[in-house]
């Protein structure tokens, strides 16, 4: 699946919007690697994103754009 996420960086609280991520560890067909902000983020990880997890950022919203 491919998602668009918004959130903020933990270190400085700067926000970001509309970053592409995928739950796969490879580039989905029809896309370039440079299109993606992060690989390997499942919907479960996106839902559970918080200040205490291992990521350098917190996801505040997301939506699926492709299966």
C-alpha positions as CSV (number, residue, x, y, z in Angstrom):
1,X,0.0,0.0,0.0
2,X,1.0,3.6,-0.6
3,X,0.0,6.3,1.8
4,X,0.3,10.1,2.0
5,X,1.3,11.2,5.5
6,X,1.5,14.4,7.5
7,X,3.3,14.9,10.8
8,X,6.2,16.6,12.5
9,X,9.8,16.0,13.3
10,X,10.5,15.0,17.0
11,X,13.7,17.0,17.3
12,X,12.3,20.5,16.3
13,X,8.5,20.0,16.0
14,X,8.7,21.2,12.3
15,X,5.7,19.9,10.5
16,X,5.5,18.3,7.1
17,X,2.7,17.4,4.8
18,X,1.9,15.1,1.9
19,X,4.9,12.8,2.1
20,X,4.6,9.5,0.2
21,X,5.4,6.3,2.2
22,X,4.9,2.6,1.4
23,X,4.6,-0.5,3.5
24,X,6.9,-2.4,1.2
25,X,10.6,-2.3,1.3
26,X,10.9,-1.9,-2.5
27,X,9.8,0.7,-5.0
28,X,6.2,0.1,-6.2
29,X,5.9,-0.4,-9.9
30,X,5.3,2.9,-11.8
31,X,7.2,5.0,-9.2
32,X,10.7,6.1,-8.6
33,X,12.6,5.7,-5.4
34,X,12.9,9.4,-5.1
35,X,9.1,9.7,-4.9
36,X,9.1,8.2,-1.4
37,X,9.9,9.6,2.0
38,X,10.0,6.3,3.8
39,X,9.7,2.6,3.1
40,X,8.3,-0.2,5.3
41,X,5.6,1.7,7.2
42,X,2.5,-0.4,7.6
43,X,-0.9,1.0,8.5
44,X,-0.5,-0.4,12.0
45,X,2.7,1.6,12.4
46,X,1.1,4.8,11.0
47,X,-1.9,4.4,13.4
48,X,0.4,3.8,16.4
49,X,2.9,6.6,15.6
50,X,3.7,8.6,18.7
51,X,6.5,10.6,20.4
52,X,7.9,7.5,22.1
53,X,8.3,5.2,19.1
54,X,11.6,4.6,17.2
55,X,10.9,6.9,14.3
56,X,12.4,10.4,14.0
57,X,9.0,11.8,13.3
58,X,5.3,11.5,14.4
59,X,2.6,10.8,11.9
60,X,-0.5,13.0,12.7
61,X,-2.6,11.9,9.7
62,X,-2.5,9.6,6.7
63,X,-4.6,8.2,4.0
64,X,-4.2,5.4,1.5
65,X,-3.8,6.3,-2.1
66,X,-3.0,2.9,-3.7
67,X,-3.2,-0.8,-2.7
